[in-house]
Amino acid sequence: MTANPPPGPNAAASASNADANVNMNGSSKKDPIYVDTQHDDMIHDAQMDYYGTKLATSSSDRTVKIYDVNGDSYDHTATLQGHCGPVWSVSWSHPKFGIVLASSSFDGSVMIHRESRPREWTLIHNARNIHESSVNSIQFAPHQFGLVLAAASSDGKVSFLTHTRDDSWKIEYITDNSLGVNALSFAPSGGTSDAGSEAGTAESSPNDDSNSNSNSSTSKMRIVTGGCDNRIRFWNRINSSQKWEIDSAPIDTSVISHTDWVRDVAWAPSIMPDTNIVASCSEDRTVIIWTQQLKKYNDNANVNNDQWKPFLLNTFQDPVWRSAVEIIMFHFGNMRWKGIGYKSVPFRIVSAVVAVVLVVLSRYHGMGGTIQLVQ
């Protein structure tokens, strides 16, 4: 089996729910926690769960290790096996569905485990040979759409595994590009979408809370992908056809675009009114911020309001393999981010600034079994 080189190792855990480096009161950050994972080979991914109390790591030793994190301490609680090749990526589901963890591998498979009781994990779905080549990146959809997992592969396809009411899993595919897909990211549920486009939802999970205030009926699943053809693409799931379709909004590449493989993409949380923000990073050493402003908030008739506009954030000395978009809460009052305007006046961002958190990694994997958690 041949495959594109995998996404770069996540040297520090992605800690999307961990504390910010600087507290609200301005006090200094805590000392990092160093986790000796005891992996026998290179570490490729490390992800914290929704509450920031569990850590999952994946490695070329074909295993996934799980740790309980409590304050400044950690405890190795489980080692998950079953993959026949390096494990590139892990992803936690929303706790609404229980403690569920997915993993993907060079062997073309995706495995989904659930913690049935403390320290005991059950394999609830083993999607063997789901792809013809390496599965490089996986991510669970926002919980409002049910238990849905997307997987990006070197075979050029993206698969979607959906947990159905009869406790089975259905699968659907989209063909993204013939050279391979390295990364994907879901748009946040309830985020900004085209006003004229149809809403679409996946089948809900039997664990769905029917009394929850889900907005999946008025929003649609959207993803962004990054590929070996140096491009990013946007996809929408259409309600009428129950199929994924390429987004019709144009992507402006006249000023700046990637010139080498796109290694990672990240869709920002929705904090700016009627604006979508995506970050992409590439083997070409650049990080680009893409913004899409909806029509109803742009009074200039000469502007294509649905177009994705690029902004070169930085060019680094080495290839950039990972990008993440987080929100850091500060009281900055009025702010203006380049390339974004609201009725020709600066955005008023109340108590929030979007920060792009970047991990710049070489194309070569580093050896060693220690990762750092930044609190």
C-alpha positions as CSV (number, residue, x, y, z in Angstrom):
1,M,0.0,0.0,0.0
2,T,1.3,3.4,-0.9
3,A,0.3,6.6,0.7
4,N,1.1,10.2,1.1
5,P,3.4,11.1,4.0
6,P,1.1,11.5,7.0
7,P,0.1,14.7,8.7
8,G,2.9,15.9,10.9
9,P,3.2,14.9,14.5
10,N,1.3,17.0,17.0
11,A,4.3,17.8,19.3
12,A,2.0,19.4,21.9
13,A,-1.5,18.2,22.6
14,S,-4.1,20.1,20.8
15,A,-5.8,21.0,24.1
16,S,-8.7,22.7,22.5
17,N,-10.4,22.8,25.9
18,A,-7.3,23.5,28.0
19,D,-6.6,26.7,29.8
20,A,-5.2,29.6,27.9
21,N,-1.6,30.4,28.3
22,V,-2.4,33.7,30.0
23,N,-5.2,33.8,32.6
24,M,-7.9,36.5,32.4
25,N,-6.4,38.4,35.4
26,G,-3.1,38.5,33.5
27,S,-1.3,36.1,35.8
28,S,1.6,34.0,34.3
29,K,0.9,30.7,32.7
30,K,1.3,27.4,34.6
31,D,4.2,25.1,34.1
32,P,3.6,22.6,31.3
33,I,2.9,18.9,32.1
34,Y,5.3,16.5,30.4
35,V,3.7,13.2,29.6
36,D,6.0,10.2,29.1
37,T,3.7,8.2,26.8
38,Q,5.8,5.1,26.7
39,H,5.1,4.8,23.0
40,D,7.7,2.6,21.2
41,D,7.9,4.8,18.1
42,M,7.0,8.3,16.8
43,I,4.0,10.1,18.1
44,H,1.7,11.6,15.4
45,D,-1.3,13.0,17.2
46,A,-2.4,14.0,20.7
47,Q,-5.9,15.2,21.5
48,M,-7.6,16.3,24.7
49,D,-11.3,15.4,25.2
50,Y,-14.2,17.9,25.5
51,Y,-13.6,18.5,29.3
52,G,-9.8,18.5,29.0
53,T,-9.5,15.5,31.5
54,K,-8.5,12.8,29.1
55,L,-5.6,12.7,26.6
56,A,-5.3,10.3,23.7
57,T,-2.0,9.8,21.7
58,S,-1.3,7.9,18.6
59,S,1.9,6.5,17.3
60,S,3.8,4.5,14.6
61,D,3.9,1.7,17.1
62,R,0.3,1.0,15.9
63,T,-1.3,1.8,19.3
64,V,-3.4,4.5,20.9
65,K,-2.7,5.3,24.5
66,I,-5.2,7.1,26.9
67,Y,-4.4,9.0,30.0
68,D,-6.5,10.7,32.7
69,V,-5.2,14.2,33.3
70,N,-5.9,15.8,36.7
71,G,-4.3,19.1,37.6
72,D,-0.5,18.6,37.3
73,S,-0.7,14.8,37.1
74,Y,-1.6,12.1,34.6
75,D,-2.3,8.4,34.7
76,H,-2.0,6.0,31.9
77,T,-5.4,4.1,31.8
78,A,-5.5,2.1,28.6
79,T,-3.7,1.1,25.4
80,L,-5.9,0.5,22.3
81,Q,-4.6,-1.9,19.7
82,G,-5.9,-3.3,16.4
83,H,-4.5,-1.1,13.6
84,C,-2.0,-2.8,11.2
85,G,0.0,0.4,10.5
86,P,1.0,3.7,12.0
87,V,-1.9,5.6,13.6
88,W,-2.0,9.1,12.2
89,S,-5.0,10.7,13.9
90,V,-7.4,10.5,16.8
91,S,-10.6,12.4,17.5
92,W,-13.0,12.6,20.6
93,S,-16.7,12.8,20.1
94,H,-18.9,15.2,22.1
95,P,-19.7,13.7,25.6
96,K,-23.3,13.6,24.7
97,F,-22.6,10.3,23.0
98,G,-20.5,8.9,25.9
99,I,-16.7,8.7,26.0
100,V,-16.1,7.8,22.4
101,L,-12.7,7.9,20.6
102,A,-11.9,7.4,16.9
103,S,-8.5,6.6,15.4
104,S,-7.3,6.3,11.8
105,S,-4.3,4.6,10.3
106,F,-2.0,4.0,7.3
107,D,-3.7,0.7,6.9
108,G,-6.8,2.4,5.5
109,S,-9.0,1.7,8.5
110,V,-10.9,3.7,11.1
111,M,-11.6,2.3,14.6
112,I,-14.1,3.7,17.1
113,H,-13.9,2.8,20.8
114,R,-16.2,3.6,23.7
115,E,-15.2,3.6,27.4
116,S,-17.8,1.2,28.8
117,R,-16.6,1.6,32.4
118,P,-13.5,3.3,33.8
119,R,-10.4,1.9,32.2
120,E,-12.3,-0.5,30.1
121,W,-12.8,0.2,26.3
122,T,-15.0,-1.5,23.9
123,L,-14.6,-1.5,20.1
124,I,-18.0,-0.3,18.8
125,H,-17.1,-0.1,15.1
126,N,-14.2,-1.4,13.1
127,A,-14.2,0.1,9.6
128,R,-11.6,-2.1,7.9
129,N,-10.4,-1.1,4.4
130,I,-12.8,1.9,4.5
131,H,-10.3,3.5,2.1
132,E,-7.9,2.1,-0.5
133,S,-5.0,4.0,1.1
134,S,-3.8,5.8,4.2
135,V,-6.5,7.6,6.3
136,N,-4.6,10.8,7.2
137,S,-7.1,12.8,9.2
138,I,-10.4,12.3,11.1
139,Q,-12.8,14.5,13.0
140,F,-16.3,14.1,14.6
141,A,-19.0,16.5,13.4
142,P,-20.6,19.0,15.7
143,H,-22.9,17.0,18.0
144,Q,-26.1,18.7,16.8
145,F,-25.8,16.5,13.6
146,G,-25.5,13.2,15.5
147,L,-22.6,10.9,15.8
148,V,-20.9,11.5,12.5
149,L,-17.2,11.0,11.7
150,A,-15.4,12.3,8.6
151,A,-12.1,10.7,7.4
152,A,-9.7,12.1,4.8
153,S,-7.6,9.7,2.8
154,S,-4.7,9.5,0.4
155,D,-7.0,7.8,-2.1
156,G,-8.5,11.2,-2.8
157,K,-11.8,10.6,-1.0
158,V,-13.5,11.7,2.2
159,S,-15.7,9.2,4.0
160,F,-18.5,10.0,6.4
161,L,-19.5,7.4,9.0
162,T,-22.9,8.0,10.6
163,H,-24.3,6.2,13.6
164,T,-28.0,5.3,12.9
165,R,-31.0,4.5,15.1
166,D,-30.6,0.7,14.7
167,D,-27.1,1.0,16.1
168,S,-25.5,0.4,12.7
169,W,-23.2,2.7,10.8
170,K,-23.8,3.9,7.3
171,I,-21.1,5.3,5.1
172,E,-21.0,7.8,2.2
173,Y,-18.1,9.2,0.2
174,I,-17.1,12.3,-1.7
175,T,-14.2,12.4,-4.2
176,D,-12.2,15.5,-3.4
177,N,-9.1,15.2,-5.7
178,S,-7.1,12.5,-7.3
179,L,-3.8,13.3,-5.6
180,G,-5.0,12.7,-2.0
181,V,-6.6,14.5,1.0
182,N,-4.4,15.4,4.0
183,A,-6.8,17.2,6.3
184,L,-10.4,18.2,6.9
185,S,-12.3,20.4,9.4
186,F,-16.0,20.8,10.1
187,A,-17.7,24.2,10.3
188,P,-19.2,24.9,13.7
189,S,-22.9,24.1,14.0
190,G,-25.1,27.1,13.9
191,G,-22.3,29.0,12.2
192,T,-22.5,31.3,9.3
193,S,-23.7,29.8,6.0
194,D,-25.1,31.0,2.7
195,A,-28.6,32.4,3.3
196,G,-30.0,31.0,0.1
197,S,-28.6,27.5,0.5
198,E,-30.4,24.5,1.8
199,A,-30.0,23.1,5.2
200,G,-29.0,19.5,5.6
201,T,-28.5,17.1,8.5
202,A,-27.2,13.7,9.1
203,E,-29.3,11.0,10.7
204,S,-29.3,11.5,14.5
205,S,-27.8,9.0,16.9
206,P,-30.0,6.9,19.1
207,N,-28.2,8.6,22.0
208,D,-29.4,12.0,20.8
209,D,-31.3,14.0,23.4
210,S,-34.6,14.7,21.7
211,N,-35.3,17.5,24.1
212,S,-32.1,19.4,23.4
213,N,-32.1,22.7,21.6
214,S,-30.5,21.4,18.5
215,N,-30.2,23.8,15.6
216,S,-29.4,21.1,13.1
217,S,-32.6,21.7,11.3
218,T,-31.6,25.3,10.4
219,S,-27.9,24.7,9.7
220,K,-26.0,22.4,7.5
221,M,-22.9,20.3,7.7
222,R,-20.0,21.9,6.0
223,I,-16.4,20.9,5.8
224,V,-13.2,22.3,4.4
225,T,-10.5,20.0,3.0
226,G,-6.8,20.4,2.2
227,G,-5.2,18.3,-0.4
228,C,-2.0,17.2,-2.3
229,D,-3.1,19.3,-5.2
230,N,-2.2,22.4,-3.2
231,R,-5.9,23.5,-2.8
232,I,-8.6,23.8,-0.2
233,R,-12.2,23.0,-1.0
234,F,-15.5,23.6,0.7
235,W,-18.3,21.0,0.8
236,N,-22.0,21.2,1.9
237,R,-24.4,18.5,2.7
238,I,-27.7,19.3,0.9
239,N,-31.0,18.4,2.5
240,S,-33.0,17.8,-0.7
241,S,-30.6,15.3,-2.1
242,Q,-29.0,14.1,1.2
243,K,-25.7,14.3,-0.6
244,W,-22.5,16.2,-0.3
245,E,-21.9,18.8,-3.0
246,I,-19.0,21.2,-3.6
247,D,-19.6,24.7,-2.4
248,S,-20.4,27.1,-5.2
249,A,-18.7,30.1,-3.5
250,P,-15.6,31.1,-5.4
251,I,-12.2,31.0,-3.7
252,D,-10.0,34.0,-4.6
253,T,-6.5,32.7,-5.5
254,S,-5.5,35.7,-7.6
255,V,-3.3,37.3,-4.9
256,I,-2.1,34.4,-2.8
257,S,-2.5,30.6,-2.7
258,H,-0.6,27.6,-1.6
259,T,2.1,26.2,-3.9
260,D,2.6,22.9,-2.2
261,W,0.6,20.3,-0.3
262,V,-1.9,21.7,2.1
263,R,-1.1,19.9,5.4
264,D,-3.9,21.1,7.7
265,V,-7.0,23.1,7.7
266,A,-9.0,24.5,10.7
267,W,-12.4,26.2,10.7
268,A,-12.7,28.9,13.3
269,P,-15.6,29.1,15.8
270,S,-18.3,31.5,14.9
271,I,-17.7,34.7,16.8
272,M,-17.8,37.3,14.1
273,P,-21.2,38.2,12.7
274,D,-21.9,36.7,9.3
275,T,-18.3,35.9,8.6
276,N,-16.6,32.5,8.1
277,I,-12.9,32.1,8.9
278,V,-10.6,29.2,8.0
279,A,-6.9,28.7,8.5
280,S,-4.7,26.5,6.2
281,C,-1.1,25.6,6.4
282,S,1.2,24.0,3.8
283,E,4.4,22.4,2.9
284,D,5.2,25.7,1.2
285,R,5.9,27.2,4.7
286,T,2.9,29.5,4.6
287,V,-0.2,30.0,6.7
288,I,-3.2,31.6,5.0
289,I,-6.4,32.9,6.6
290,W,-9.5,32.6,4.4
291,T,-12.5,34.8,5.2
292,Q,-16.0,34.7,3.7
293,Q,-18.4,37.6,4.3
294,L,-22.1,37.2,3.6
295,K,-24.0,39.4,1.3
296,K,-26.4,41.0,3.6
297,Y,-23.6,42.7,5.5
298,N,-21.8,44.2,2.6
299,D,-23.1,47.3,1.0
300,N,-20.6,47.4,-1.9
301,A,-22.4,46.1,-5.0
302,N,-19.0,45.6,-6.7
303,V,-17.8,43.1,-4.1
304,N,-18.5,39.4,-4.6
305,N,-19.7,38.9,-1.0
306,D,-19.7,35.1,-1.0
307,Q,-16.1,34.8,-2.2
308,W,-13.4,33.4,0.1
309,K,-10.7,36.0,0.5
310,P,-7.1,35.0,1.4
311,F,-4.7,36.8,3.8
312,L,-1.1,35.6,4.2
313,L,-0.6,35.4,7.9
314,N,3.1,34.4,7.8
315,T,5.8,32.6,5.9
316,F,7.9,30.3,8.1
317,Q,11.4,28.9,7.8
318,D,10.0,25.3,7.7
319,P,7.0,23.5,6.3
320,V,3.9,24.1,8.5
321,W,2.1,20.8,9.3
322,R,-0.6,21.8,11.8
323,S,-2.9,24.8,12.3
324,A,-5.6,25.3,14.9
325,V,-8.0,28.2,15.4
326,E,-8.9,29.0,19.0
327,I,-10.6,31.8,20.8
328,I,-8.7,33.7,23.5
329,M,-11.0,35.9,25.6
330,F,-9.7,39.4,26.4
331,H,-11.3,42.8,26.7
332,F,-9.9,44.7,23.7
333,G,-13.1,46.5,22.7
334,N,-13.1,47.6,19.0
335,M,-10.8,45.6,16.8
336,R,-10.3,45.2,13.1
337,W,-8.8,42.2,11.4
338,K,-7.3,42.8,8.0
339,G,-9.6,42.1,5.2
340,I,-12.8,42.0,7.3
341,G,-15.2,44.9,7.6
342,Y,-18.8,45.4,8.7
343,K,-20.8,48.0,6.7
344,S,-17.5,49.7,6.1
345,V,-16.7,50.1,9.8
346,P,-14.5,48.0,12.0
347,F,-15.9,44.9,13.6
348,R,-16.8,45.3,17.2
349,I,-15.5,42.2,18.9
350,V,-16.8,42.3,22.5
351,S,-14.4,40.5,24.8
352,A,-13.0,38.3,22.1
353,V,-10.1,38.1,19.6
354,V,-9.5,35.3,17.2
355,A,-6.0,33.9,17.6
356,V,-4.4,31.4,15.2
357,V,-2.4,28.9,17.2
358,L,0.3,27.4,15.0
359,V,2.6,24.5,15.5
360,V,5.4,24.7,13.0
361,L,6.8,21.3,12.3
362,S,9.5,19.8,10.0
363,R,8.6,17.3,7.4
364,Y,10.7,14.8,9.4
365,H,9.0,13.0,12.3
366,G,10.8,13.3,15.6
367,M,11.5,10.3,17.7
368,G,10.7,10.1,21.4
369,G,7.7,9.4,23.5
370,T,7.2,12.6,25.5
371,I,4.6,15.3,24.8
372,Q,4.0,18.6,26.5
373,L,0.6,19.8,27.8
374,V,0.5,23.6,28.1
375,Q,-1.9,24.7,30.7
